[in-house]
């Protein structure tokens, strides 16, 4: 699968492709790249920020970290 790279307003559009715009300071960039291992395919998604996090981005990051920690305590084999 082709990699998806979108920044700024386009980063909120699922499977958005680049359109040649410059990434501005403070904007976030959405990256989705495909991987394949022994014919098992998957996507890896990451978000990066060009500069410091805004207050809302920091709040969202903390909420996601708390949620992941809670999920790890609840998930068990089987």
PyMOL Python script that loads the backbone (N, CA, C, O; Angstrom):
from pymol import cmd

cmd.read_pdbstr("""\
ATOM      1  N   UNK A   1       0.845  -1.179   0.000  1.00  0.00           N
ATOM      2  CA  UNK A   1       0.000   0.000   0.000  1.00  0.00           C
ATOM      3  C   UNK A   1       0.879   1.226   0.000  1.00  0.00           C
ATOM      4  O   UNK A   1       1.982   1.211   0.545  1.00  0.00           O
ATOM      5  N   UNK A   2       0.402   2.267  -0.598  1.00  0.00           N
ATOM      6  CA  UNK A   2       1.201   3.485  -0.661  1.00  0.00           C
ATOM      7  C   UNK A   2       1.176   4.208   0.682  1.00  0.00           C
ATOM      8  O   UNK A   2       0.190   4.109   1.414  1.00  0.00           O
ATOM      9  N   UNK A   3       2.224   4.921   1.013  1.00  0.00           N
ATOM     10  CA  UNK A   3       2.224   5.663   2.276  1.00  0.00           C
ATOM     11  C   UNK A   3       1.336   6.904   2.182  1.00  0.00           C
ATOM     12  O   UNK A   3       1.286   7.568   1.146  1.00  0.00           O
ATOM     13  N   UNK A   4       0.649   7.200   3.259  1.00  0.00           N
ATOM     14  CA  UNK A   4      -0.161   8.407   3.345  1.00  0.00           C
ATOM     15  C   UNK A   4       0.558   9.388   4.261  1.00  0.00           C
ATOM     16  O   UNK A   4       0.954   9.035   5.372  1.00  0.00           O
ATOM     17  N   UNK A   5       0.723  10.605   3.796  1.00  0.00           N
ATOM     18  CA  UNK A   5       1.345  11.663   4.584  1.00  0.00           C
ATOM     19  C   UNK A   5       0.480  12.895   4.409  1.00  0.00           C
ATOM     20  O   UNK A   5       0.319  13.388   3.292  1.00  0.00           O
ATOM     21  N   UNK A   6      -0.075  13.395   5.493  1.00  0.00           N
ATOM     22  CA  UNK A   6      -0.934  14.574   5.417  1.00  0.00           C
ATOM     23  C   UNK A   6      -0.625  15.485   6.598  1.00  0.00           C
ATOM     24  O   UNK A   6      -0.316  15.017   7.694  1.00  0.00           O
ATOM     25  N   UNK A   7      -0.711  16.785   6.363  1.00  0.00           N
ATOM     26  CA  UNK A   7      -0.417  17.738   7.434  1.00  0.00           C
ATOM     27  C   UNK A   7      -1.517  18.785   7.533  1.00  0.00           C
ATOM     28  O   UNK A   7      -2.316  18.972   6.616  1.00  0.00           O
ATOM     29  N   UNK A   8      -1.530  19.463   8.683  1.00  0.00           N
ATOM     30  CA  UNK A   8      -2.489  20.548   8.878  1.00  0.00           C
ATOM     31  C   UNK A   8      -3.926  20.077   8.733  1.00  0.00           C
ATOM     32  O   UNK A   8      -4.271  19.004   9.229  1.00  0.00           O
ATOM     33  N   UNK A   9      -4.770  20.850   8.068  1.00  0.00           N
ATOM     34  CA  UNK A   9      -6.188  20.501   7.948  1.00  0.00           C
ATOM     35  C   UNK A   9      -6.425  19.152   7.266  1.00  0.00           C
ATOM     36  O   UNK A   9      -7.402  18.470   7.578  1.00  0.00           O
ATOM     37  N   UNK A  10      -5.557  18.762   6.350  1.00  0.00           N
ATOM     38  CA  UNK A  10      -5.753  17.495   5.641  1.00  0.00           C
ATOM     39  C   UNK A  10      -5.443  16.279   6.507  1.00  0.00           C
ATOM     40  O   UNK A  10      -5.800  15.162   6.135  1.00  0.00           O
ATOM     41  N   UNK A  11      -4.793  16.466   7.644  1.00  0.00           N
ATOM     42  CA  UNK A  11      -4.451  15.329   8.494  1.00  0.00           C
ATOM     43  C   UNK A  11      -5.684  14.733   9.167  1.00  0.00           C
ATOM     44  O   UNK A  11      -5.607  13.647   9.743  1.00  0.00           O
ATOM     45  N   UNK A  12      -6.801  15.419   9.104  1.00  0.00           N
ATOM     46  CA  UNK A  12      -8.040  14.916   9.701  1.00  0.00           C
ATOM     47  C   UNK A  12      -8.866  14.105   8.703  1.00  0.00           C
ATOM     48  O   UNK A  12      -9.933  13.600   9.055  1.00  0.00           O
ATOM     49  N   UNK A  13      -8.390  13.975   7.468  1.00  0.00           N
ATOM     50  CA  UNK A  13      -9.096  13.240   6.430  1.00  0.00           C
ATOM     51  C   UNK A  13      -8.477  11.855   6.307  1.00  0.00           C
ATOM     52  O   UNK A  13      -7.290  11.730   6.007  1.00  0.00           O
ATOM     53  N   UNK A  14      -9.270  10.818   6.536  1.00  0.00           N
ATOM     54  CA  UNK A  14      -8.755   9.462   6.450  1.00  0.00           C
ATOM     55  C   UNK A  14      -8.204   9.140   5.076  1.00  0.00           C
ATOM     56  O   UNK A  14      -8.851   9.427   4.068  1.00  0.00           O
ATOM     57  N   UNK A  15      -7.036   8.557   5.019  1.00  0.00           N
ATOM     58  CA  UNK A  15      -6.347   8.177   3.784  1.00  0.00           C
ATOM     59  C   UNK A  15      -6.144   9.359   2.838  1.00  0.00           C
ATOM     60  O   UNK A  15      -6.221   9.227   1.617  1.00  0.00           O
ATOM     61  N   UNK A  16      -5.888  10.492   3.431  1.00  0.00           N
ATOM     62  CA  UNK A  16      -5.600  11.687   2.634  1.00  0.00           C
ATOM     63  C   UNK A  16      -4.175  11.599   2.098  1.00  0.00           C
ATOM     64  O   UNK A  16      -3.281  11.095   2.778  1.00  0.00           O
ATOM     65  N   UNK A  17      -3.971  12.079   0.910  1.00  0.00           N
ATOM     66  CA  UNK A  17      -2.632  12.082   0.336  1.00  0.00           C
ATOM     67  C   UNK A  17      -2.065  13.499   0.363  1.00  0.00           C
ATOM     68  O   UNK A  17      -2.796  14.470   0.557  1.00  0.00           O
ATOM     69  N   UNK A  18      -0.781  13.599   0.168  1.00  0.00           N
ATOM     70  CA  UNK A  18      -0.113  14.902   0.203  1.00  0.00           C
ATOM     71  C   UNK A  18      -0.584  15.741  -0.971  1.00  0.00           C
ATOM     72  O   UNK A  18      -1.013  15.218  -2.000  1.00  0.00           O
ATOM     73  N   UNK A  19      -0.498  17.031  -0.801  1.00  0.00           N
ATOM     74  CA  UNK A  19      -0.857  17.918  -1.907  1.00  0.00           C
ATOM     75  C   UNK A  19       0.212  18.972  -2.169  1.00  0.00           C
ATOM     76  O   UNK A  19      -0.045  19.964  -2.851  1.00  0.00           O
ATOM     77  N   UNK A  20       1.411  18.760  -1.631  1.00  0.00           N
ATOM     78  CA  UNK A  20       2.519  19.646  -1.930  1.00  0.00           C
ATOM     79  C   UNK A  20       2.607  20.880  -1.046  1.00  0.00           C
ATOM     80  O   UNK A  20       3.363  21.800  -1.359  1.00  0.00           O
ATOM     81  N   UNK A  21       1.861  20.926   0.039  1.00  0.00           N
ATOM     82  CA  UNK A  21       1.910  22.102   0.916  1.00  0.00           C
ATOM     83  C   UNK A  21       3.096  22.003   1.872  1.00  0.00           C
ATOM     84  O   UNK A  21       3.587  20.911   2.156  1.00  0.00           O
ATOM     85  N   UNK A  22       3.540  23.132   2.353  1.00  0.00           N
ATOM     86  CA  UNK A  22       4.623  23.187   3.336  1.00  0.00           C
ATOM     87  C   UNK A  22       4.056  22.884   4.720  1.00  0.00           C
ATOM     88  O   UNK A  22       2.957  23.324   5.058  1.00  0.00           O
ATOM     89  N   UNK A  23       4.803  22.140   5.508  1.00  0.00           N
ATOM     90  CA  UNK A  23       4.411  21.867   6.895  1.00  0.00           C
ATOM     91  C   UNK A  23       4.839  23.061   7.723  1.00  0.00           C
ATOM     92  O   UNK A  23       6.020  23.405   7.771  1.00  0.00           O
ATOM     93  N   UNK A  24       3.884  23.686   8.368  1.00  0.00           N
ATOM     94  CA  UNK A  24       4.144  24.913   9.125  1.00  0.00           C
ATOM     95  C   UNK A  24       4.455  24.603  10.587  1.00  0.00           C
ATOM     96  O   UNK A  24       4.055  23.555  11.093  1.00  0.00           O
ATOM     97  N   UNK A  25       5.159  25.497  11.266  1.00  0.00           N
ATOM     98  CA  UNK A  25       5.452  25.289  12.684  1.00  0.00           C
ATOM     99  C   UNK A  25       4.157  25.094  13.486  1.00  0.00           C
ATOM    100  O   UNK A  25       3.170  25.800  13.282  1.00  0.00           O
ATOM    101  N   UNK A  26       4.189  24.128  14.393  1.00  0.00           N
ATOM    102  CA  UNK A  26       3.045  23.847  15.248  1.00  0.00           C
ATOM    103  C   UNK A  26       2.024  22.904  14.632  1.00  0.00           C
ATOM    104  O   UNK A  26       1.113  22.458  15.331  1.00  0.00           O
ATOM    105  N   UNK A  27       2.144  22.585  13.348  1.00  0.00           N
ATOM    106  CA  UNK A  27       1.184  21.680  12.726  1.00  0.00           C
ATOM    107  C   UNK A  27       1.525  20.226  13.031  1.00  0.00           C
ATOM    108  O   UNK A  27       2.683  19.870  13.251  1.00  0.00           O
ATOM    109  N   UNK A  28       0.502  19.410  13.038  1.00  0.00           N
ATOM    110  CA  UNK A  28       0.754  17.986  13.191  1.00  0.00           C
ATOM    111  C   UNK A  28       0.718  17.323  11.818  1.00  0.00           C
ATOM    112  O   UNK A  28       0.071  17.797  10.884  1.00  0.00           O
ATOM    113  N   UNK A  29       1.437  16.211  11.736  1.00  0.00           N
ATOM    114  CA  UNK A  29       1.576  15.467  10.493  1.00  0.00           C
ATOM    115  C   UNK A  29       1.133  14.039  10.764  1.00  0.00           C
ATOM    116  O   UNK A  29       1.608  13.404  11.706  1.00  0.00           O
ATOM    117  N   UNK A  30       0.227  13.536   9.942  1.00  0.00           N
ATOM    118  CA  UNK A  30      -0.254  12.165  10.060  1.00  0.00           C
ATOM    119  C   UNK A  30       0.498  11.301   9.058  1.00  0.00           C
ATOM    120  O   UNK A  30       0.573  11.632   7.875  1.00  0.00           O
ATOM    121  N   UNK A  31       1.055  10.192   9.537  1.00  0.00           N
ATOM    122  CA  UNK A  31       1.820   9.272   8.700  1.00  0.00           C
ATOM    123  C   UNK A  31       1.193   7.882   8.786  1.00  0.00           C
ATOM    124  O   UNK A  31       0.942   7.376   9.880  1.00  0.00           O
ATOM    125  N   UNK A  32       0.943   7.275   7.645  1.00  0.00           N
ATOM    126  CA  UNK A  32       0.461   5.895   7.616  1.00  0.00           C
ATOM    127  C   UNK A  32       1.266   5.154   6.559  1.00  0.00           C
ATOM    128  O   UNK A  32       1.207   5.472   5.371  1.00  0.00           O
ATOM    129  N   UNK A  33       2.013   4.167   7.013  1.00  0.00           N
ATOM    130  CA  UNK A  33       2.829   3.382   6.104  1.00  0.00           C
ATOM    131  C   UNK A  33       2.461   1.911   6.251  1.00  0.00           C
ATOM    132  O   UNK A  33       2.077   1.458   7.330  1.00  0.00           O
ATOM    133  N   UNK A  34       2.582   1.178   5.160  1.00  0.00           N
ATOM    134  CA  UNK A  34       2.257  -0.239   5.194  1.00  0.00           C
ATOM    135  C   UNK A  34       3.485  -1.069   5.482  1.00  0.00           C
ATOM    136  O   UNK A  34       4.612  -0.677   5.179  1.00  0.00           O
ATOM    137  N   UNK A  35       3.247  -2.208   6.067  1.00  0.00           N
ATOM    138  CA  UNK A  35       4.332  -3.132   6.330  1.00  0.00           C
ATOM    139  C   UNK A  35       3.889  -4.546   5.989  1.00  0.00           C
ATOM    140  O   UNK A  35       2.698  -4.855   6.019  1.00  0.00           O
ATOM    141  N   UNK A  36       4.827  -5.380   5.672  1.00  0.00           N
ATOM    142  CA  UNK A  36       4.522  -6.767   5.326  1.00  0.00           C
ATOM    143  C   UNK A  36       5.587  -7.664   5.946  1.00  0.00           C
ATOM    144  O   UNK A  36       6.783  -7.408   5.806  1.00  0.00           O
ATOM    145  N   UNK A  37       5.149  -8.710   6.628  1.00  0.00           N
ATOM    146  CA  UNK A  37       6.057  -9.692   7.204  1.00  0.00           C
ATOM    147  C   UNK A  37       5.462 -11.074   6.957  1.00  0.00           C
ATOM    148  O   UNK A  37       4.384 -11.393   7.459  1.00  0.00           O
ATOM    149  N   UNK A  38       6.159 -11.879   6.191  1.00  0.00           N
ATOM    150  CA  UNK A  38       5.686 -13.222   5.843  1.00  0.00           C
ATOM    151  C   UNK A  38       4.251 -13.212   5.328  1.00  0.00           C
ATOM    152  O   UNK A  38       3.422 -14.022   5.744  1.00  0.00           O
ATOM    153  N   UNK A  39       3.978 -12.309   4.443  1.00  0.00           N
ATOM    154  CA  UNK A  39       2.694 -12.112   3.776  1.00  0.00           C
ATOM    155  C   UNK A  39       1.579 -11.618   4.702  1.00  0.00           C
ATOM    156  O   UNK A  39       0.413 -11.619   4.308  1.00  0.00           O
ATOM    157  N   UNK A  40       1.911 -11.204   5.906  1.00  0.00           N
ATOM    158  CA  UNK A  40       0.940 -10.553   6.789  1.00  0.00           C
ATOM    159  C   UNK A  40       1.118  -9.047   6.607  1.00  0.00           C
ATOM    160  O   UNK A  40       2.201  -8.505   6.829  1.00  0.00           O
ATOM    161  N   UNK A  41       0.050  -8.393   6.205  1.00  0.00           N
ATOM    162  CA  UNK A  41       0.104  -6.959   5.928  1.00  0.00           C
ATOM    163  C   UNK A  41      -0.595  -6.169   7.024  1.00  0.00           C
ATOM    164  O   UNK A  41      -1.612  -6.598   7.568  1.00  0.00           O
ATOM    165  N   UNK A  42      -0.041  -5.030   7.331  1.00  0.00           N
ATOM    166  CA  UNK A  42      -0.659  -4.161   8.330  1.00  0.00           C
ATOM    167  C   UNK A  42      -0.250  -2.718   8.059  1.00  0.00           C
ATOM    168  O   UNK A  42       0.676  -2.447   7.294  1.00  0.00           O
ATOM    169  N   UNK A  43      -0.951  -1.817   8.697  1.00  0.00           N
ATOM    170  CA  UNK A  43      -0.611  -0.399   8.592  1.00  0.00           C
ATOM    171  C   UNK A  43      -0.050   0.074   9.931  1.00  0.00           C
ATOM    172  O   UNK A  43      -0.495  -0.359  10.995  1.00  0.00           O
ATOM    173  N   UNK A  44       0.918   0.955   9.860  1.00  0.00           N
ATOM    174  CA  UNK A  44       1.443   1.589  11.061  1.00  0.00           C
ATOM    175  C   UNK A  44       1.126   3.078  10.936  1.00  0.00           C
ATOM    176  O   UNK A  44       1.498   3.721   9.955  1.00  0.00           O
ATOM    177  N   UNK A  45       0.446   3.610  11.925  1.00  0.00           N
ATOM    178  CA  UNK A  45       0.061   5.022  11.894  1.00  0.00           C
ATOM    179  C   UNK A  45       0.758   5.763  13.019  1.00  0.00           C
ATOM    180  O   UNK A  45       0.849   5.274  14.145  1.00  0.00           O
ATOM    181  N   UNK A  46       1.239   6.934  12.700  1.00  0.00           N
ATOM    182  CA  UNK A  46       1.904   7.785  13.679  1.00  0.00           C
ATOM    183  C   UNK A  46       1.518   9.232  13.422  1.00  0.00           C
ATOM    184  O   UNK A  46       1.193   9.612  12.297  1.00  0.00           O
ATOM    185  N   UNK A  47       1.559  10.022  14.465  1.00  0.00           N
ATOM    186  CA  UNK A  47       1.346  11.455  14.349  1.00  0.00           C
ATOM    187  C   UNK A  47       2.572  12.148  14.925  1.00  0.00           C
ATOM    188  O   UNK A  47       3.052  11.788  16.000  1.00  0.00           O
ATOM    189  N   UNK A  48       3.064  13.122  14.219  1.00  0.00           N
ATOM    190  CA  UNK A  48       4.210  13.902  14.675  1.00  0.00           C
ATOM    191  C   UNK A  48       3.810  15.374  14.677  1.00  0.00           C
ATOM    192  O   UNK A  48       2.927  15.784  13.924  1.00  0.00           O
ATOM    193  N   UNK A  49       4.457  16.156  15.514  1.00  0.00           N
ATOM    194  CA  UNK A  49       4.172  17.587  15.592  1.00  0.00           C
ATOM    195  C   UNK A  49       5.437  18.347  15.236  1.00  0.00           C
ATOM    196  O   UNK A  49       6.520  18.048  15.739  1.00  0.00           O
ATOM    197  N   UNK A  50       5.289  19.323  14.371  1.00  0.00           N
ATOM    198  CA  UNK A  50       6.410  20.163  13.969  1.00  0.00           C
ATOM    199  C   UNK A  50       6.524  21.310  14.977  1.00  0.00           C
ATOM    200  O   UNK A  50       5.982  22.394  14.765  1.00  0.00           O
ATOM    201  N   UNK A  51       7.227  21.055  16.058  1.00  0.00           N
ATOM    202  CA  UNK A  51       7.387  22.075  17.095  1.00  0.00           C
ATOM    203  C   UNK A  51       6.776  21.614  18.408  1.00  0.00           C
ATOM    204  O   UNK A  51       6.603  20.418  18.644  1.00  0.00           O
ATOM    205  N   UNK A  52       6.456  22.571  19.250  1.00  0.00           N
ATOM    206  CA  UNK A  52       5.887  22.270  20.572  1.00  0.00           C
ATOM    207  C   UNK A  52       4.406  21.930  20.456  1.00  0.00           C
ATOM    208  O   UNK A  52       3.713  22.404  19.556  1.00  0.00           O
ATOM    209  N   UNK A  53       3.936  21.102  21.383  1.00  0.00           N
ATOM    210  CA  UNK A  53       2.516  20.757  21.420  1.00  0.00           C
ATOM    211  C   UNK A  53       1.687  21.939  21.905  1.00  0.00           C
ATOM    212  O   UNK A  53       2.084  22.657  22.823  1.00  0.00           O
ATOM    213  N   UNK A  54       0.538  22.130  21.280  1.00  0.00           N
ATOM    214  CA  UNK A  54      -0.408  23.128  21.795  1.00  0.00           C
ATOM    215  C   UNK A  54      -1.049  22.536  23.055  1.00  0.00           C
ATOM    216  O   UNK A  54      -0.893  21.346  23.332  1.00  0.00           O
ATOM    217  N   UNK A  55      -1.758  23.352  23.806  1.00  0.00           N
ATOM    218  CA  UNK A  55      -2.413  22.867  25.025  1.00  0.00           C
ATOM    219  C   UNK A  55      -3.407  21.754  24.707  1.00  0.00           C
ATOM    220  O   UNK A  55      -3.484  20.767  25.438  1.00  0.00           O
ATOM    221  N   UNK A  56      -4.165  21.902  23.628  1.00  0.00           N
ATOM    222  CA  UNK A  56      -5.151  20.873  23.293  1.00  0.00           C
ATOM    223  C   UNK A  56      -4.475  19.583  22.829  1.00  0.00           C
ATOM    224  O   UNK A  56      -4.959  18.492  23.133  1.00  0.00           O
ATOM    225  N   UNK A  57      -3.358  19.693  22.095  1.00  0.00           N
ATOM    226  CA  UNK A  57      -2.631  18.500  21.669  1.00  0.00           C
ATOM    227  C   UNK A  57      -2.035  17.782  22.874  1.00  0.00           C
ATOM    228  O   UNK A  57      -2.061  16.554  22.944  1.00  0.00           O
ATOM    229  N   UNK A  58      -1.496  18.552  23.826  1.00  0.00           N
ATOM    230  CA  UNK A  58      -0.931  17.949  25.035  1.00  0.00           C
ATOM    231  C   UNK A  58      -2.020  17.236  25.830  1.00  0.00           C
ATOM    232  O   UNK A  58      -1.803  16.131  26.327  1.00  0.00           O
ATOM    233  N   UNK A  59      -3.182  17.857  25.952  1.00  0.00           N
ATOM    234  CA  UNK A  59      -4.300  17.241  26.668  1.00  0.00           C
ATOM    235  C   UNK A  59      -4.732  15.944  25.995  1.00  0.00           C
ATOM    236  O   UNK A  59      -4.981  14.946  26.672  1.00  0.00           O
ATOM    237  N   UNK A  60      -4.821  15.953  24.671  1.00  0.00           N
ATOM    238  CA  UNK A  60      -5.198  14.739  23.932  1.00  0.00           C
ATOM    239  C   UNK A  60      -4.151  13.651  24.116  1.00  0.00           C
ATOM    240  O   UNK A  60      -4.498  12.481  24.279  1.00  0.00           O
ATOM    241  N   UNK A  61      -2.872  14.021  24.091  1.00  0.00           N
ATOM    242  CA  UNK A  61      -1.798  13.050  24.285  1.00  0.00           C
ATOM    243  C   UNK A  61      -1.904  12.394  25.658  1.00  0.00           C
ATOM    244  O   UNK A  61      -1.782  11.175  25.774  1.00  0.00           O
ATOM    245  N   UNK A  62      -2.128  13.185  26.686  1.00  0.00           N
ATOM    246  CA  UNK A  62      -2.238  12.645  28.040  1.00  0.00           C
ATOM    247  C   UNK A  62      -3.456  11.738  28.165  1.00  0.00           C
ATOM    248  O   UNK A  62      -3.375  10.692  28.809  1.00  0.00           O
ATOM    249  N   UNK A  63      -4.573  12.110  27.568  1.00  0.00           N
ATOM    250  CA  UNK A  63      -5.781  11.282  27.609  1.00  0.00           C
ATOM    251  C   UNK A  63      -5.529   9.936  26.919  1.00  0.00           C
ATOM    252  O   UNK A  63      -5.967   8.895  27.408  1.00  0.00           O
ATOM    253  N   UNK A  64      -4.824   9.962  25.786  1.00  0.00           N
ATOM    254  CA  UNK A  64      -4.532   8.709  25.080  1.00  0.00           C
ATOM    255  C   UNK A  64      -3.600   7.819  25.901  1.00  0.00           C
ATOM    256  O   UNK A  64      -3.785   6.603  25.945  1.00  0.00           O
ATOM    257  N   UNK A  65      -2.603   8.414  26.550  1.00  0.00           N
ATOM    258  CA  UNK A  65      -1.685   7.629  27.378  1.00  0.00           C
ATOM    259  C   UNK A  65      -2.419   7.006  28.561  1.00  0.00           C
ATOM    260  O   UNK A  65      -2.174   5.849  28.903  1.00  0.00           O
ATOM    261  N   UNK A  66      -3.317   7.767  29.187  1.00  0.00           N
ATOM    262  CA  UNK A  66      -4.102   7.237  30.307  1.00  0.00           C
ATOM    263  C   UNK A  66      -5.013   6.099  29.854  1.00  0.00           C
ATOM    264  O   UNK A  66      -5.146   5.089  30.545  1.00  0.00           O
ATOM    265  N   UNK A  67      -5.632   6.266  28.705  1.00  0.00           N
ATOM    266  CA  UNK A  67      -6.525   5.243  28.169  1.00  0.00           C
ATOM    267  C   UNK A  67      -5.763   3.964  27.858  1.00  0.00           C
ATOM    268  O   UNK A  67      -6.226   2.871  28.184  1.00  0.00           O
ATOM    269  N   UNK A  68      -4.594   4.093  27.229  1.00  0.00           N
ATOM    270  CA  UNK A  68      -3.778   2.922  26.919  1.00  0.00           C
ATOM    271  C   UNK A  68      -3.345   2.206  28.198  1.00  0.00           C
ATOM    272  O   UNK A  68      -3.360   0.976  28.249  1.00  0.00           O
ATOM    273  N   UNK A  69      -2.969   2.945  29.211  1.00  0.00           N
ATOM    274  CA  UNK A  69      -2.574   2.328  30.489  1.00  0.00           C
ATOM    275  C   UNK A  69      -3.748   1.574  31.101  1.00  0.00           C
ATOM    276  O   UNK A  69      -3.566   0.474  31.623  1.00  0.00           O
ATOM    277  N   UNK A  70      -4.939   2.141  31.047  1.00  0.00           N
ATOM    278  CA  UNK A  70      -6.131   1.478  31.578  1.00  0.00           C
ATOM    279  C   UNK A  70      -6.445   0.208  30.800  1.00  0.00           C
ATOM    280  O   UNK A  70      -6.776  -0.819  31.393  1.00  0.00           O
ATOM    281  N   UNK A  71      -6.345   0.272  29.486  1.00  0.00           N
ATOM    282  CA  UNK A  71      -6.594  -0.909  28.657  1.00  0.00           C
ATOM    283  C   UNK A  71      -5.621  -2.029  28.985  1.00  0.00           C
ATOM    284  O   UNK A  71      -6.003  -3.198  29.012  1.00  0.00           O
ATOM    285  N   UNK A  72      -4.378  -1.682  29.230  1.00  0.00           N
ATOM    286  CA  UNK A  72      -3.372  -2.702  29.540  1.00  0.00           C
ATOM    287  C   UNK A  72      -3.702  -3.430  30.833  1.00  0.00           C
ATOM    288  O   UNK A  72      -3.372  -4.609  30.969  1.00  0.00           O
ATOM    289  N   UNK A  73      -4.347  -2.760  31.790  1.00  0.00           N
ATOM    290  CA  UNK A  73      -4.722  -3.442  33.041  1.00  0.00           C
ATOM    291  C   UNK A  73      -5.921  -4.353  32.835  1.00  0.00           C
ATOM    292  O   UNK A  73      -6.092  -5.314  33.586  1.00  0.00           O
ATOM    293  N   UNK A  74      -6.763  -4.078  31.832  1.00  0.00           N
ATOM    294  CA  UNK A  74      -7.972  -4.857  31.596  1.00  0.00           C
ATOM    295  C   UNK A  74      -7.780  -6.027  30.649  1.00  0.00           C
ATOM    296  O   UNK A  74      -8.482  -7.032  30.755  1.00  0.00           O
ATOM    297  N   UNK A  75      -6.842  -5.909  29.727  1.00  0.00           N
ATOM    298  CA  UNK A  75      -6.655  -6.951  28.705  1.00  0.00           C
ATOM    299  C   UNK A  75      -5.876  -8.132  29.280  1.00  0.00           C
ATOM    300  O   UNK A  75      -4.855  -7.975  29.949  1.00  0.00           O
ATOM    301  N   UNK A  76      -6.405  -9.323  28.987  1.00  0.00           N
ATOM    302  CA  UNK A  76      -5.759 -10.543  29.464  1.00  0.00           C
ATOM    303  C   UNK A  76      -5.801 -11.583  28.349  1.00  0.00           C
ATOM    304  O   UNK A  76      -6.662 -11.501  27.473  1.00  0.00           O
ATOM    305  N   UNK A  77      -4.906 -12.546  28.360  1.00  0.00           N
ATOM    306  CA  UNK A  77      -4.928 -13.591  27.328  1.00  0.00           C
ATOM    307  C   UNK A  77      -6.256 -14.340  27.327  1.00  0.00           C
ATOM    308  O   UNK A  77      -6.898 -14.493  28.366  1.00  0.00           O
ATOM    309  N   UNK A  78      -6.656 -14.803  26.149  1.00  0.00           N
ATOM    310  CA  UNK A  78      -7.849 -15.650  26.024  1.00  0.00           C
ATOM    311  C   UNK A  78      -9.093 -14.884  25.859  1.00  0.00           C
ATOM    312  O   UNK A  78     -10.169 -15.471  25.742  1.00  0.00           O
TER     313      UNK A  78
END
""", "prot")
cmd.dss("prot")
cmd.show_as("cartoon", "prot")
cmd.util.cbc("prot")
cmd.orient("prot")
